[in-house]
Amino acid sequence: MRVSVEKLPQSSVRLDIVADQEEFEAALDRAFRRVNQQVRIPGFRPGKAPRFIVEQRLGREVIVEEAQRQIMDSLYRQALDQEGLIPVSEPDVEVYQDEPVGFRVEVQVYPTVDLGAYREVRVEPREVEVTDEDIERTLADIQKANALWVEPKEPRTPVDGDQVLIDLEVTRDGEQFQQPLKGGAFVLGEHSLFPQIEEAIKALHPSESAEFDLTFSEDDEKAAPEIRGLTLHYRVTLNEIKERELPEIDDELAKSVGDYETLDDLRAAIRKDLLRARAAAARREVIEQAVEAMAAQASVEIPPAMIERQLDQEVEQLRRQLAQQGSSLEEYLRFEGQTLEEFKEARRDETARRLRNSLVLEAFAEAEGIDATEEELTEEIERLSAPSENPDQMRQIYSSPYFRDLLLDEVKNRKVLDRLIELVTEGRGAVVGEGAEVLREAEAEAPAEQPATEEAAAAEESAAPADADAAEEPSPAAAAAEARAADPDETTP
């Protein structure tokens, strides 16, 4: 076999493959025997007719085509192995020579990555802090989360922050437009009611109603696609008003929300939780900045077939998630006002960016000689299994081929990111200062608290006894702190 390779744009190649005369003659012999067994020639038993008679009756081209069919796939795969190519698309094939067979194949292949001067990439570590104001805001969130809903002492109309129970009817040209809402509960200013509906509610006393029209423009992105360009008639009835009765921020509140003896204990926990959440977010920022910087100077062409395949996987993942929520992809697309192709096209650039970064990290791992060892895998399995109520059963599950592959990837990924941070920060770490110590403590505690992957979590759940206690949820302090760290300007109801 002779092979020549021509590189094409977008990580495609053109292979020119010609069979050796000897191997094609052998393929012709096999093809003749196969054809001879399948045809019926008078005077001869199946498979016993001489070759010249079979060729006279069927035409030599039938045997040649059968030989080509049998040998081309084998030659193509040999050529891929010989050139170290991994196809990611279906090949386009053109036969240009019959005997011995010669053919050209154009195919998209797994891309190569030139990292360039990746060791020169530098990213400054982050320093995080938590102020007294941050702690007090989080305490206010906890106070609000533990408030009671009570009726106002004096009759009044609703204001922002009140919980209202309403009935809502929507009609168009006198016909019901959507299913009426009965007894819907909303917190004014905190739920996504149209501003016009909220204003109407604020003018009502309990048992009063208001009616009004709303016209939605064709380009109103805040409105669902099915109501854009329409004028709808609304009738809203206020059934009930409730206001928050806030607890005192004191030792009793601290005791009620967690294992805290005093308010100072709760404040200390909030501070640590905020530091941990902000340090973890800062570490992610450093990693993202490092990968983006490394990818920006790298040379890599992503084949369109890889992007398309990734988009298809993302669509299927979304379909499964929606199905679990009792919805469907079709419903989602109708709500978004998109076709499936428009949905995929809107995500194509981001998908390509993430694929590029993944390929760069993969090349970085290879360049740095990073891989997961069997010893590290054993340690990982023990790390995940030991805290379980059924450690032996969990070890058996994690040792299965499927989970071994998952965990090897997980261990390798951690090592890659640790090495990336070490390189780009010149050993200083992603986070410096007090946040670094809190982050180290959190990472040290994490193995005993959570499985490394979603699949591992599912395996642990399936191995747990039927009467096992539910997993302990984060404390209210930690939940509020994480919410505050994620979005400092957003309050939690």
N, C-alpha and C positions, 0 to 999 in steps of 0.2 A: 504494500500500500504506500502510495505517495501522497503527502499532505502539504499544502501551502496555506498560510493564514494571512488574511488581510484584515486589519483593524478598521472598523467603521465607527461613525459617531454614535453617541448614546450607548456606549458599552456593548456594541454589536460587533460581530466578526463574520467574515465570509471565509468558509473553508472550501478549498478545492481538493477533492479526494478522488484518487484514481486507484482502482484495484490492480494488484499484480496479476500478470497473465496466468500464473499457476493457480492462485487462489480463486480466480474467476472460473478457470476451467473446472476446478473442484466444485464450485457453486453450480456450474452448468450440469455436471454429473448428478448432483443431488436434486436439481430441479427436474431433470429428465426422469429420474426414478419416481419423484413425487407425481409428476404429470401422468406418467405411464400407468401408475396405480389408479388414477382417477378417470381415465378414458376407456371406452369400449371400442376395440378394433376387431372387426370380423376375422375369425380364424386364429385369434390369439387370446390366451387367458390374460386377465388383468396383470399388468406389470411385465409381461413376457414379449411384447412386441419389440422388434428391433428399433433402434433409435432413428435410422433413416426413414422408416415407415411412419413413425410418429411425427417426424418433422415434415414429411410430405403431406400427411393428412391434416395436421394442425397448423403448420407453418413454424419455421424455426424461431420466429419472434416470440411465440408463446413460451417456449423454454427459456429464451433470453430474458424475457420480462419476469418470469418466475425466479430465475437466478438473481436478477437485480433486486427483486423484492426481498429475497432471503438474505442477501449479503450486505445491502446498503445500510440497514440498521446497525449491523455489527461493525461495519467500517466506520460509521458515524461515531459510535460510542468509543471505538478504539482511538479515533482522532481526538475526541474530547479528552480522553485520558492522557494521550500522548502530549497534548498541548496544555494540559492542566486547566481546562475550561469547565465551568459549571453552567449549564444552560438554565435560563430563567423564563424562556418563552418557547412556544412551539416553533420548530424550524421551518423555513421556506426552502423547498428543494427544487433544483432544476437539473435534470439529467441531460448532459450534452454529448455523451459518448456511450455507445451500446456495449462494445466488446473490446477490451475489458471495460466494465462500467466506469464512467467518470461522471461525477456530479458535483454541483456547488450547493452549499448550504449557508443560508444567512440566518443567524440566531442571536438573540440577546443573551449575554452571559453575565455571571456574577462579576461586579466591577472590582477593579483593583484601585487601591487608594495610595496616593503619594502624599505622605504626611508633611513633606518639606521639613523646615527647621522647627519641628514641633517642640523640641526641648527649650526653645527660646520663649515660649509663651509664658507670660506672667500675669497673675491675678492677685490683687491685694486682699489679704484676709479681712474679714468683717469684725467689727466690735459692736456688740449689742448691749443695751442697758435697759433698765426698768426704773421709771420714776415713781415717786409717791402718787402723782396724778394718775398714772397707769393703774396702780393698785386700787385707788379710790374709784376709778371708773369701773373696774372689774367688780369691786364690791357692790357698786350700784346695780350692775347687771345681775349679780346674785340676789340682791335685795328684791329687784323687780321680778326675777324668776320665782321667788318664794312668796310673792304677794298673794293675797286672797282677793277674789272678785266679790264685791259687795254692792248692794243697791245704794245710790246716793241718799243722803239723809234728807235732802230737800228736792222737790220736783225741779227738773231742769232739762235743758236740751243737751245732747252729747257734745263732747269736746275731744280733741286728739288725746289718745291714750285710753279712752273708754272702750269697753267691749259692748258691742251692740248685737242684738238678735233681730234679724229683719226677714221680711218676706219680699221677694222680688219677682215681678212679672215683666216679661219683655215681649212686645208684639210688633208686628209690621203690617201696616194697612189693615189693622183690626184683627189680624190672624196671629195666633200664638207663634212666636219665633223660636223659642227654646223652652225647655221644661221649667216650669215655675220653681223658684227656690222658696222653701218653707223653713223658717227658724234658723237661717244661716248666721253663724257667729263670726264677727269680724272685729279687729281692734283698729279703731280709726287712726290713720297716720302710720300704721304698721303693716297693713295688708294691702294687696294690690287691687283695690277698688278704683274705678274711674273717679277722677277728682270731682266731676259733676255729681256723681252719686253720693260721694262723701259730703259734699256741700249741702245736698238736699237732706241728707240724714241729720246733719247738724242743726237744721232748722225745725226739726220735729220733736214733739213730746211723745212718750209712749202711747201707742194706739192711734197715732196720727199717720196719715199717708201723704205722699206727694207724687205728682205725675209730671213728666217732662219728656221732651224729645232730644235725642242725641244724633247728630250727623257726623259720620266718620269719613274722612277723606280717603282717596284711593291709596295715598302713600303714607298712611298713619301706621308706623311700625309698632306702636304700642297696642294696636287693635288686632284681634285675630283676623287672619285673611278672609274668613267667611263673612265678616261684617264691614270690611272696608268698602267705602263708596255707598253705604246704606244709611238711611235715616230710620232709627228705631224708637219706639215709644216705651218708656219705662214707668212702672208704678212700684214705688217702694213704701213699705209699711214698717214702722219702728215698733217692735214688740216690747223690748226691754233694754235698759241701760244698766251697766255695772261699771264701777270704778275700782281701781286697785287700792287695797289697804296694805300699805307697805310695812313690813316688820322693821323694828329697830335694828340698826347695825351695831350689834353688841355680841357678848359672849354667847348668848342664847342662839342667835342666828348661826354663829360659827359651829356650835354643837349640833344644830339641826341639819347642817348641810354636809357634815363629814366627821371624821375622827379628830376633831379639834377641841381642845379644852377651853381655849380663849380666842378672842378676836385677833390677838397678836399672832397666835398660831396660824389662823386662817390667812392673815396678811402675809406671813412668811411663806406659806404654801403657794399663795397666788404669785408672789414674787418669783419663786423658784419655777413655777409652771410657766410663767410668762418668759422668763429667761430661757428655759428649755425650748419653748415653742419658737422663740425668735432666733435662737442659736441654730435650731434645725432648719428654719427657713433660710437663714444666712448661709448655711452650708450648701443648701440646694442652689442658692444664687451663685455661689462661687463655682460649683460644678457646672452649672448651666453656662456661666460666662466663659469658663475654661474650655468647654466643649465647643461653644460657638466660635471662640477665638481660634481654636485649633482647626475647626472645620473651615473657617474663612480662608486659611492659608493652604489648606490641603487641596489636592487635585483629585477629583472623583466625578465620574459621570454615572448617574443612576439610570439604569435601563427603564423605559416606560412600563414594561411588563411587571417589574417589581413594585412600582408605585401603584399600578392598577390592582395587583394582587393584594397589597396592603389595604387599599381602599375597600376592596371586597370584604376583607376580614373585618374591618372596622364597621362596615354596614351590617354584617352578620352579628357582630358583638352587640351593636345597638338594637338589632332585632330581638336578640335574646333578652336583653335588659328590659325592653318595652314589654315583651311577653310576660316577664316575671311581674311587671306592674299592672298586668291586665289590659295592656294597650297593644298597639301594633305599629309596625314601621309605616304602613300605609296611612294610618291615622295621623302619625307624627308629621309625615310629609304634607298631608292636607293642611294641617295646622300651620306649618311653616310656609305653605304656598309654593312648594318646590316639587319638581320631579326628582326621581332617583338620580338621574344624570346630573341635574343641577346641584343636588345635595353633594354628590361626589366631587364635582368640579370646584365647588366652593371650598372644599377641604384639600384639594390636590396639592397646593403649595406647601401647606403645613405638614401634610403627610410626607412630602418629598424632603422637607427640612429635617423631620425626625428620622427618616431613613438615612439621610446623609450623616447625621450625628451618630447614629447607631453604627454605621459603617466605619466612621472615623474612630470611634471608641474600640471597635473590633480590631482595626489596624494598629491602634495604640497598644492594645494588649499584646498583640503579636510582636510589635517592635520592642516592647519592654520584656518579652518573655514571660508573661503572666499567665498562669493557668492554675486550676485547682487540683490538689493532689488527693490521693486516696486517704491519706492521713487526715487531711483537712475535712474531707467528706465524712469520715468516721466521727470526728469531733463535732461536726454540724449535726449529724444524726443524734448523737448523744445530747447535744445542747437542746435540741427540740424535744427529745423523748423524755429526758429525765424529769421535767416538771409535771408530766402527764400522770393521770391516775392509773393508766395502763402502760407503763414505759416499755415493757417487753413487746406488747402488741404494736406500739407506735414504732419501735425500732424495726420491727418486721415490715410495717407499711412503708416506712421511709427507705428501707433497703431494697424495695422492689425497683426494677429497672426504670419504670416511669418516674418515680420520685427521685431516684439517684440522679437522673439527668437534670431534673429541675433544680435539685439542691447543688449539683456541681456548677450549674449556671449561676445560681445565687451566690455561692462562695466566690466564684471567679469575678462576678460583677462587683462585689464589695472590695475585693483586692484591687481591681482596676481603678475604682473611684478613689480608694485610699492613696494609690500611687499617683493618680492624676493630681490630687490635692497637694500631695507632698512635692511634686515637681513644680507646679505652677506657683506655689507659695514659698518655694525654696525651704521647705521643711517647717514653716511657721504654723501650718494648719489653716483650715478654712475660717475658724473663729478664734479670736484672741481675747484675752481678758477673762473676766468672771464667767462669761457665757461659755468659754471653752471647757472649763471644769464641769459646769452643769451638763454640757453636751456629752462629755466623756462618761459621766455618771449615768446619764440616760441610756447611752449605748451599751454600757456594761450591764444595766438592768434589763435591757430589751430582750435578750435571749430567753430569759425565764418568763417573760410576759407574753410573747406572741410568736407564732410560727413565722417563718421567713416568707412564705408565699401564701396566696389565697388557697391554692390546692392543698398545701400543708394544713391550713386551718380546717379545710373541709375534711381531710383525713383524720385529724384529731377529733373533730366533732363526731365523725362516724364511729370512732373507736371508744368514745366516752360511754359509760353506762347510762341506761335510760333514765335513772333517777339522779344523775349528776347535777350539781348546782349549776345555775347559769353563770357564765363568765362575769367576773366583777366589772362593772362599768366604771369609767373615769369619774372621779369625784366632781361635784358641781363646781368646785373651785378650778379644777383642771379644765373642765369643759368651757367654763366662762373665760378662762385665761387663754385657751386656744382660739376661741372665737374672737377675743379682743386682739390677739396677736395676728390673726389672719386678716382682720379688717378693723383697725383701730377706730374708724369713724362709725361703725355699725353697732347698734345696741341689740342685745338679744332679748326677745320678749319673755 
